[in-house]
Each structure stands twice: as C-alpha cells, then as structure tokens.
Amino acid sequence: MGATPPDPARPPAERPTTGDGPTPDDAHRASPGGAPGRAPADDGRAGPAGVVAALVGFVGSVTVVLAGLRAVGADADQAASGVLLLSLALGVVGAGLAWRTRLPLSVAWSTPGAALLVAAGEPSGGFAAAVGAFVVCGVLLAAAGLWDALTRAVIAIPVPLAAAMTAGILLPVCFGPARAVAELPAQALPVIAVWGLLMLVARRLAVPGALVALVVVVAVSGDLQLGPASGLWPRPEVVAPRFEVGAIVGIAIPLFLVTMASQNVAGIGVLASFGYRTPVRPVLLSTGVGSTVAAFFGGHAINLAAISAALVAGPDAGPHERRWFAAFTAGLTYLLLGLLAGVVVAFVAAAPPVLVEAVAGLALLGALESSLGSALNEADHRPAAVATIVVAASGVSTLGIGGAFWGLVTGLVVHLVRRERARRTTTA
C-alpha cells in the first residue's frame, strides 16, 4: 500500500543499512524489554495481526492492481495470473524474510505502481511490452540491493518531488468516486457511505468494507454473474516479454522510482519508528527477484510494505521481539489469498467498471493525502512540486512515454533552475 517517503535527512540512528543488517540475536539484544539471546513468550497476538495485515493489504488494494493490469492490456486470465503470482511472491518473500531475520519485514505489492499503470495505459506492443517493463523494474529493484549507488541516486531525488510524482499518479485514479456518483448514483452512494462510516469508526476496515458493499450492490442489482466454478481457479500464464523503449522509459523507470520512493524508503521509515533497523540489501534483492519472477506471469512489482507494515511492527502485534511472527503469518496468508485471484477478477469483470474504479479511488485517497502533504509542505520546493503534480496527472504521452516520467523531469528542471537562480542572487 502507498505511503509518502520519509525525509532521507532523518537522524543517523534511523538511516537504513546497506549491508546484511543485524542478526536475530542482535535484534533481540537491541530491542527494548528483551533479555539478551532470549525472546519473550508469545502472547498470541502476532499470528492474528499478520492475518489481518494480509487481508487488509489484499482486499484494500486488489481492485487497484487489477485496474492497472487491465489498463496496460492484460486480459482477464492474464490479470488473474498476475494477481496470483504477486500473491505467491508476497508469501514466499515475506515469510522468508521474516523467518531469516526475525524482524517484522512485511512485503506488499506496489499499489502506487498499479495506479501508475492506470495512468500510463496500454503501451505500444501491448501487454507483452508492459511485461517487459515489469521485468526491467524487477531487475532494477534487485540491482538497487546489490549496488548502493543506485539506491543513493533514488534517495537523492528531493522528497517533495518524489511525493509529487506519486500524487500526480494517484490523483486521476482518485477521481473515480466522483465519476461513479455522477454516472451511477444509486449504486455508488451506498458504497461511499459505507466507506465514510467505517472511516469514522474503524479506519483500517474502510476500504475492505467498501469492497464488500460493492459486492452487495452489484449482487442486488442482478449484474453479478461469475460464470462456471471451473473458470474461477487462477492459473499461472507465462507472458513472453517485449522490451520496447517507450514502455521501459514510460513504465519501468517510473514504476521503479515510485516503488522505491513511496514504498521501500517509506517502509524503512515505518520500521524505524517502531525501533527496527531494516537490512536493506536482502530486502531489495529478494523483492527485486520476486518482482522479476512474477513479471513473467503478469505481475508488476512487490516491495517492502509501508502503511500495512505498522500492523505487523506495531504494539498490536505483541512483544517487540515476537512481531516477526506477524510478518511470517502475513506471508503465509498471502499464499492462500492468491487462490482467490480468479474469483476477484471474475467479479471485477462482472461489475460496472466505474464502480470498481470508485473503490480503487477510495483505496488511494489516504495515500494521495499523504503524498500531497509531503509534496507541498516545504515552500522552497513547492513550485517544482506543483509542476510535477500537474504534468504527472495530465495523462500526456510524448514519444510514447507517459506523464509520470515527464512530471518528474519537469519538476527536476524547475528545481534546478530555481536553485541556480537562488545561487546567483546570493553571490550577486
């Protein structure tokens, strides 16, 4: 799930490591309240917390992922395959990282990255070209784990501009609820009402509740026809990638940047806020490899969880030294949730597209709010951030390259011009 990247200038104690990170024993020794070399008894909260985190992460954003995959040319079977392989990758990588490090390292698919696909649309070369871009993104993520300079280059992008690019990507998708109310008010308003009510009383359940409301609304309207049960079982489908320059520049590079800045860097910050030091190299390498494998089956990208990380790393997941088990349980739960991919795709295909887009928009409103706040918080960066948002959200495509890339380029140009002008004014 999406979040805004923390300031890379945070205190040194919270900076991510680029090596293999602390061993499990180091983690126990450094953790408050834990005896050296001994973990406290499990109080039974870690397992349920992991299940809840996986359910919230899956149900709360699966509509965004499906919308993104369909937008770049996937058919129903390819979209189901993509969700299935992403879920399997989340399960294997997430459970593996938690078990190996004894840290609550939860993994999620790139929800802002899926929103980017919605904005990008189908590239020249169709879904095969999009898959080629996914492969390149996965390789870049893995390379960031092996090559520290690549990670430093991403972190060197001013935080407000990275947040502005994310906001520009999310903004058009977040128009979905308003469009749904205009086109299908009788069906859209109950869904939005359920979301609004749950935002007041149980915020984490708001988007899953809206999805359940959508199922009820579509079923009551008589539009819910899922077809034979045999067609609801997801099957992995290999997609031969095509490597097109336009798709690589317009999809792969922005997908890599938004996944790093809005997810991985943000996730490191969330874990640091709960007292955990993230072993960056194994996290990036394993999620990069997982993304690359999933790409050949239609999946776009996985990464360190950001918002949902708080569910497995926070106090609700039990004693500090046992919270790794919540992340481990979340990984196992994702393995099971992947089996629902066929059902979810069949439902999305049966439901009115504008209602599905409405739920996707509701799912991203929190990430949009956070991104806009970070993008516009600093007055010095505000003009460049506004330029980035406007271009990224415009949907323009030049030379076969989408608006997210041009938005970041525009923002960097404005930033550099203003910095040079300020330097000349100072020296004059």
Secondary structure, 3 states (H helix, E strand, C coil): CCCCCCCCCCCHHHCCECCCCCCHHHHHHHCCCCCCCCCCCCCCCHHHHHHHHHHHHHHHHHHHHHHHHHHCCCCHHHHHHHHHHHHHHHHHHHHHHHHHHCCCCCEEECHHHHHHHHHHCCCCCHHHHHHHHHHHHHHHHHHHHHCHHHHHHHHHCCHHHHHHHHHHHHHHHHCHHHHHHHHCHHHHHHHHHHHHHHHHHCHHHHHHHHHHHHHHHHHHHCCCCCCCHHHHCCCCCCCCCCCCHHHHHHHHHHHHHHHHHHHHHHHHHHHHHCCCCCEHHHHHHHHHHHHHHHHCCCCCCEEECCCCHHHHHCHHHCCHHHCHHHHHHHHHHHHHHHHHHHHHHHHHHHCCHHHHHHHHHHHHHHHHHHHHHHHHCCHHHHHHHHHHHHHHHHCCCECCECHHHHHHHHHHHHHHHHHHHHHHHHHC
